[in-house]
Amino acid sequence: MTEPDAGLAATGTLEVPKGAREVRVELELEPGFSLEVLVRSGGAPAQGARISLFERSAFARFDRVSGVDGRVHFEGLSSGRYRISARPGGADVLDSNAREEIELAGDRSIVLDLPDARLTGTVRRSADRVPVAEAEVWIVDATSGGYHRQKCHTGPDGEFAFEALAHGTWLIGARKGDAAAPEQRLELAADGSGNDVELLLESASSLTLRVEGPRELWPERLDIVRLDAAGRAVATHRPLLESDGRARLESLPGGALGVFVEGPQFASVELGPVTPGEGNEVVVPLTPGCRLDVRVSGMPADGYPGRVRVVDATGRTIRRASGTTLLSEHSFGARGVRLRSLPAGPLRVFVDAGDGRTWEQEVTLNPAKPTRLDL
């Protein structure tokens, strides 16, 4: 338990027996640790920045606003792992966050630099290079799972600008009406090089998916992650599945793409590359999904240091969707991890406990019965 600014902190372990109506625990308050956070923008102290401190073990969050010197203080903190984020005072979204994770074992000071990259560009028609006004331009942090997304519209001259972006990898695209610009993957550099782009609108394409498999596996809508030609996730879709087993993806940019389909009843399917276009139809085979429970003895009560990776008979890593991100590994802690939507048959499971212990096991999954792997 943590109580910032009181100067005292106490931490304990509580076990609640099944059926118990009341449980008592004694905690002894002791002087806690202090954390000073300096937030900067462009190298200068950032006044009015909003700072959030999240304690992972207690699922507690504390918020502060930086003063004229750009600093905030948290007092009476317990030892443990914390996540800290900061954003400009006027930001209403999380896109402009500066983030850091720390292990607190004593008094500490850290510095967070707010993102300050700027991205500009122009949207034009591909056919004649004429600037396009009122086109919608979107940008998403390629590492955020699709959660840190911003949009804007072009001006009369077809130009647009995004401010306060983090340096790193982003995906950008544009559309207006039935026309769309192919997504671009770009690196925002600290020196501003390459931070000006041109997006060309082309006639949008469509793609028809047709599911094959037992009707009891058919969902009402298909949960799809669209991939680029290299297999990287770029967007999500939830088209309605018609009675004939077909679903349609509309307003797709030109070029080859991949699709990842996942659902609670069937094994996940990853297909591609395929080319959108009228008359093009892609078959999505649906087979009953299997469950695998992995548990490792001796894992710590707090945190999720373990990692599990599952590989099919062809050597392909089976991924799972998280927003617009496809994860190749599954994290776990003392309670282990439950993996769903796996294909039936032989699979190889690679487990890393995070403390030097590793395993490689072969399992054979059956949709009729969950498989448990105890290590």
C-alpha positions as CSV (number, residue, x, y, z in Angstrom):
1,M,0.0,0.0,0.0
2,T,1.3,3.4,-0.9
3,E,0.3,6.9,0.3
4,P,2.2,9.6,-1.5
5,D,3.0,12.9,0.2
6,A,2.3,11.4,3.7
7,G,6.0,10.4,4.0
8,L,5.1,7.0,5.2
9,A,4.4,3.7,3.4
10,A,3.5,0.1,4.2
11,T,3.5,-3.0,2.1
12,G,2.1,-6.4,3.0
13,T,0.7,-9.6,1.6
14,L,-2.9,-10.6,2.0
15,E,-4.4,-14.0,1.5
16,V,-8.2,-14.3,1.5
17,P,-9.4,-17.9,2.3
18,K,-12.4,-19.1,0.3
19,G,-15.6,-18.3,2.0
20,A,-14.0,-15.9,4.5
21,R,-16.2,-12.9,5.4
22,E,-13.5,-10.8,7.1
23,V,-9.7,-10.8,7.0
24,R,-7.4,-8.7,9.1
25,V,-3.9,-7.6,8.2
26,E,-1.4,-5.5,10.2
27,L,0.7,-3.0,8.4
28,E,3.5,-1.0,9.9
29,L,4.0,2.4,8.5
30,E,7.6,3.3,7.7
31,P,9.2,6.2,6.0
32,G,8.9,5.8,2.2
33,F,11.0,6.9,-0.7
34,S,10.7,10.1,-2.7
35,L,10.6,10.5,-6.4
36,E,11.3,13.8,-8.2
37,V,10.3,14.1,-11.8
38,L,11.6,16.9,-14.1
39,V,9.6,17.4,-17.3
40,R,11.2,19.2,-20.2
41,S,10.1,20.4,-23.5
42,G,12.7,21.4,-26.0
43,G,15.3,21.2,-23.3
44,A,13.5,23.8,-21.0
45,P,11.3,23.0,-17.9
46,A,7.7,22.3,-19.0
47,Q,5.2,24.1,-16.7
48,G,1.7,22.7,-16.4
49,A,2.6,19.2,-17.8
50,R,0.4,16.4,-16.5
51,I,2.4,13.6,-14.8
52,S,0.9,10.2,-13.9
53,L,2.6,7.6,-11.6
54,F,1.3,4.1,-11.8
55,E,2.4,1.5,-9.2
56,R,2.2,-1.9,-10.9
57,S,1.9,-4.1,-7.8
58,A,-0.9,-2.2,-6.1
59,F,-2.7,-1.0,-9.3
60,A,-2.6,2.5,-7.9
61,R,-2.3,5.7,-9.9
62,F,-1.3,9.2,-8.8
63,D,-1.5,12.4,-10.8
64,R,0.4,15.7,-10.5
65,V,0.8,18.9,-12.5
66,S,4.3,20.3,-12.9
67,G,5.2,23.7,-11.5
68,V,7.1,26.6,-13.1
69,D,10.3,24.7,-12.7
70,G,8.8,21.7,-14.5
71,R,9.1,19.5,-11.4
72,V,6.7,17.3,-9.4
73,H,7.4,15.3,-6.2
74,F,6.0,12.0,-5.0
75,E,6.7,11.1,-1.3
76,G,6.1,8.1,0.8
77,L,6.5,5.5,-2.0
78,S,7.0,1.8,-1.4
79,S,9.8,0.0,-3.2
80,G,8.7,-1.6,-6.4
81,R,8.2,-1.1,-10.1
82,Y,6.5,2.1,-11.4
83,R,5.4,3.5,-14.8
84,I,5.6,7.2,-15.2
85,S,4.1,9.2,-18.0
86,A,3.9,12.9,-18.9
87,R,2.0,15.0,-21.4
88,P,1.6,18.6,-22.2
89,G,-1.0,20.5,-20.2
90,G,-3.1,21.2,-23.2
91,A,-3.1,17.7,-24.6
92,D,-6.5,15.9,-24.5
93,V,-5.1,12.6,-25.8
94,L,-2.3,10.3,-24.9
95,D,-0.4,10.5,-28.1
96,S,2.1,13.0,-26.8
97,N,3.2,11.0,-23.8
98,A,6.7,10.7,-22.6
99,R,7.0,7.4,-20.7
100,E,9.5,5.5,-18.5
101,E,9.4,2.5,-16.3
102,I,11.6,2.4,-13.2
103,E,12.5,0.2,-10.3
104,L,12.3,2.2,-7.1
105,A,14.6,1.0,-4.2
106,G,15.5,4.4,-2.7
107,D,15.1,8.2,-3.3
108,R,15.4,9.0,-6.9
109,S,15.2,11.8,-9.5
110,I,14.4,11.3,-13.2
111,V,14.0,13.5,-16.3
112,L,11.2,13.1,-18.9
113,D,11.5,14.9,-22.2
114,L,8.2,15.6,-23.9
115,P,8.0,14.6,-27.6
116,D,8.8,17.5,-29.8
117,A,9.0,16.1,-33.3
118,R,7.0,17.8,-36.0
119,L,5.6,16.1,-39.1
120,T,4.4,18.0,-42.2
121,G,3.2,17.0,-45.6
122,T,0.9,17.4,-48.5
123,V,-2.0,15.2,-49.8
124,R,-2.3,15.2,-53.6
125,R,-4.3,13.3,-56.2
126,S,-2.1,10.5,-57.7
127,A,-3.3,11.1,-61.3
128,D,-2.5,14.8,-61.7
129,R,-0.7,15.8,-58.4
130,V,-3.3,18.4,-57.6
131,P,-3.4,19.2,-53.8
132,V,-6.5,17.8,-52.0
133,A,-8.3,19.9,-49.4
134,E,-10.3,18.5,-46.5
135,A,-8.6,15.1,-46.8
136,E,-8.4,13.1,-43.5
137,V,-4.8,12.3,-42.5
138,W,-4.1,9.9,-39.7
139,I,-0.9,8.9,-37.9
140,V,-0.4,6.1,-35.4
141,D,2.6,5.1,-33.3
142,A,3.7,1.7,-34.8
143,T,4.7,0.4,-31.4
144,S,1.5,1.4,-29.5
145,G,-1.0,-1.3,-30.7
146,G,-3.0,1.4,-32.4
147,Y,-3.9,3.3,-29.2
148,H,-1.8,6.4,-29.8
149,R,-3.5,7.7,-32.9
150,Q,-4.0,11.3,-34.2
151,K,-6.0,12.7,-37.0
152,C,-6.2,16.0,-38.8
153,H,-7.6,17.5,-42.1
154,T,-5.7,19.1,-44.9
155,G,-6.0,22.9,-45.6
156,P,-7.0,24.5,-48.9
157,D,-3.4,23.8,-50.2
158,G,-3.6,20.1,-49.2
159,E,-1.0,20.6,-46.5
160,F,-1.2,19.2,-42.9
161,A,1.0,19.2,-39.8
162,F,1.3,17.1,-36.6
163,E,3.0,18.5,-33.5
164,A,4.6,17.1,-30.4
165,L,5.2,13.6,-31.8
166,A,7.7,11.1,-30.3
167,H,10.8,10.2,-32.3
168,G,10.5,6.7,-33.7
169,T,8.4,4.6,-36.1
170,W,5.0,5.8,-37.2
171,L,2.4,4.8,-39.8
172,I,0.6,7.5,-41.8
173,G,-2.2,7.4,-44.3
174,A,-4.9,9.6,-45.8
175,R,-8.3,9.3,-47.4
176,K,-11.1,11.4,-48.9
177,G,-14.3,9.8,-50.1
178,D,-13.6,6.6,-51.9
179,A,-9.9,7.5,-52.5
180,A,-7.1,6.5,-50.1
181,A,-3.4,6.9,-49.9
182,P,-1.3,3.7,-49.3
183,E,0.0,3.7,-45.7
184,Q,3.6,4.7,-45.3
185,R,6.0,3.6,-42.6
186,L,8.3,6.4,-41.5
187,E,10.9,7.3,-39.0
188,L,10.6,10.6,-37.2
189,A,14.2,11.8,-36.7
190,A,15.4,14.2,-34.0
191,D,17.1,16.4,-36.5
192,G,13.9,16.8,-38.6
193,S,15.3,15.0,-41.6
194,G,12.6,13.1,-43.5
195,N,9.8,14.7,-41.5
196,D,8.0,16.0,-44.6
197,V,5.9,13.6,-46.6
198,E,3.7,13.4,-49.7
199,L,0.6,11.3,-49.7
200,L,-1.0,10.4,-53.0
201,L,-4.7,9.5,-53.2
202,E,-5.7,6.6,-55.4
203,S,-9.0,4.9,-56.1
204,A,-9.6,2.6,-53.1
205,S,-9.8,-1.1,-53.5
206,S,-11.8,-3.8,-51.8
207,L,-11.2,-7.4,-50.8
208,T,-13.8,-10.2,-50.3
209,L,-13.1,-12.9,-47.6
210,R,-15.0,-16.2,-47.6
211,V,-14.9,-18.4,-44.6
212,E,-15.0,-22.2,-44.9
213,G,-15.7,-24.4,-41.9
214,P,-18.5,-25.5,-39.5
215,R,-21.2,-22.9,-39.3
216,E,-21.1,-23.1,-35.5
217,L,-17.7,-21.4,-35.7
218,W,-18.9,-18.5,-37.8
219,P,-18.9,-15.2,-35.8
220,E,-21.3,-12.4,-36.4
221,R,-18.4,-10.2,-37.4
222,L,-14.8,-11.0,-38.4
223,D,-12.1,-9.5,-36.2
224,I,-9.4,-8.7,-38.6
225,V,-5.9,-7.1,-38.4
226,R,-4.7,-5.9,-41.7
227,L,-1.0,-6.4,-42.4
228,D,1.3,-4.8,-44.9
229,A,3.3,-6.8,-47.4
230,A,6.0,-7.5,-44.8
231,G,3.5,-8.9,-42.3
232,R,3.4,-5.9,-40.0
233,A,0.0,-4.9,-38.5
234,V,-1.3,-1.6,-39.8
235,A,-5.1,-1.4,-39.1
236,T,-8.1,-3.3,-37.8
237,H,-11.5,-4.2,-39.4
238,R,-14.7,-5.7,-38.2
239,P,-16.8,-6.5,-41.3
240,L,-20.2,-8.2,-41.0
241,L,-20.2,-11.8,-42.0
242,E,-23.0,-12.4,-44.4
243,S,-25.1,-15.6,-44.5
244,D,-23.1,-16.9,-47.5
245,G,-19.9,-16.8,-45.4
246,R,-18.5,-13.7,-47.1
247,A,-17.2,-10.5,-45.6
248,R,-15.9,-7.4,-47.5
249,L,-13.1,-5.1,-46.7
250,E,-13.6,-1.7,-48.2
251,S,-11.5,1.4,-48.9
252,L,-8.2,-0.4,-49.0
253,P,-5.0,1.2,-50.3
254,G,-3.4,-0.2,-53.3
255,G,-0.7,-2.9,-53.1
256,A,-0.4,-6.3,-51.5
257,L,-1.5,-6.9,-48.0
258,G,-2.1,-9.7,-45.4
259,V,-4.9,-10.5,-43.1
260,F,-5.0,-11.9,-39.6
261,V,-8.3,-13.3,-38.4
262,E,-9.0,-14.2,-34.8
263,G,-12.1,-15.3,-32.8
264,P,-13.0,-17.0,-29.6
265,Q,-14.2,-20.3,-31.1
266,F,-11.8,-20.9,-34.0
267,A,-8.0,-21.1,-34.4
268,S,-6.4,-17.8,-35.6
269,V,-5.7,-17.6,-39.3
270,E,-2.9,-15.5,-40.9
271,L,-3.0,-15.2,-44.7
272,G,-1.1,-13.2,-47.3
273,P,0.2,-11.5,-49.2
274,V,-3.0,-11.0,-51.2
275,T,-3.9,-8.3,-53.7
276,P,-7.2,-6.4,-53.3
277,G,-9.4,-5.8,-56.3
278,E,-12.8,-6.6,-57.7
279,G,-13.3,-10.3,-58.2
280,N,-10.5,-11.2,-55.8
281,E,-11.7,-13.6,-53.1
282,V,-9.6,-15.0,-50.3
283,V,-10.7,-18.2,-48.4
284,V,-10.4,-18.1,-44.6
285,P,-10.4,-21.7,-43.3
286,L,-12.0,-21.9,-39.8
287,T,-11.1,-24.9,-37.6
288,P,-12.0,-25.3,-33.9
289,G,-9.6,-23.5,-31.6
290,C,-7.7,-25.2,-28.8
291,R,-6.6,-24.0,-25.3
292,L,-3.2,-24.4,-23.7
293,D,-2.6,-23.5,-20.1
294,V,1.1,-22.9,-19.1
295,R,2.2,-22.6,-15.5
296,V,5.7,-22.4,-14.2
297,S,6.6,-23.1,-10.5
298,G,8.7,-20.6,-8.5
299,M,7.4,-17.5,-10.3
300,P,7.3,-14.2,-8.3
301,A,4.0,-13.0,-7.0
302,D,4.4,-9.6,-8.6
303,G,5.0,-8.8,-12.2
304,Y,5.0,-10.8,-15.4
305,P,8.6,-11.6,-16.2
306,G,7.8,-14.9,-18.0
307,R,7.5,-15.3,-21.8
308,V,5.8,-18.0,-23.9
309,R,6.1,-18.5,-27.7
310,V,4.2,-21.1,-29.7
311,V,5.4,-22.4,-33.0
312,D,3.3,-24.6,-35.4
313,A,4.5,-27.6,-37.4
314,T,5.8,-25.4,-40.3
315,G,8.0,-23.4,-37.9
316,R,5.8,-20.3,-38.0
317,T,5.3,-18.4,-34.7
318,I,1.6,-18.2,-33.8
319,R,0.7,-14.6,-33.1
320,R,-2.2,-13.0,-31.3
321,A,-3.8,-9.6,-31.8
322,S,-3.6,-6.7,-29.4
323,G,-5.2,-3.6,-31.1
324,T,-3.3,-3.1,-34.3
325,T,-0.3,-5.0,-33.0
326,L,0.4,-8.7,-33.4
327,L,2.3,-10.2,-30.5
328,S,4.6,-13.1,-30.9
329,E,5.1,-13.8,-27.2
330,H,2.8,-14.1,-24.2
331,S,3.9,-12.7,-20.8
332,F,3.0,-14.4,-17.6
333,G,3.5,-14.4,-13.8
334,A,2.7,-16.6,-10.9
335,R,-0.7,-17.6,-12.2
336,G,0.7,-18.7,-15.6
337,V,-0.9,-17.9,-18.9
338,R,-3.9,-19.3,-20.8
339,L,-3.6,-19.3,-24.6
340,R,-6.7,-19.7,-26.8
341,S,-7.4,-19.8,-30.5
342,L,-4.5,-22.3,-31.1
343,P,-4.7,-24.8,-33.9
344,A,-5.1,-28.5,-33.2
345,G,-2.2,-30.9,-33.6
346,P,1.5,-30.8,-32.7
347,L,3.0,-27.5,-31.6
348,R,6.3,-26.5,-30.0
349,V,6.2,-24.3,-26.9
350,F,9.2,-22.2,-25.9
351,V,9.1,-20.9,-22.3
352,D,11.4,-18.4,-20.6
353,A,10.8,-17.8,-16.9
354,G,12.8,-14.6,-16.9
355,D,15.2,-15.9,-14.3
356,G,17.5,-18.0,-16.5
357,R,15.2,-21.1,-16.6
358,T,14.0,-22.0,-20.1
359,W,12.1,-25.0,-21.7
360,E,11.2,-26.3,-25.1
361,Q,8.3,-28.7,-25.1
362,E,6.2,-30.4,-27.7
363,V,2.5,-30.6,-27.1
364,T,-0.4,-32.0,-29.2
365,L,-3.6,-30.0,-28.8
366,N,-7.2,-31.3,-29.1
367,P,-10.1,-28.9,-29.3
368,A,-12.2,-31.3,-27.2
369,K,-10.0,-30.9,-24.1
370,P,-7.7,-28.1,-22.8
371,T,-4.1,-29.0,-22.5
372,R,-2.1,-28.1,-19.4
373,L,1.7,-27.7,-19.3
374,D,3.3,-27.6,-15.8
375,L,7.0,-26.7,-15.7
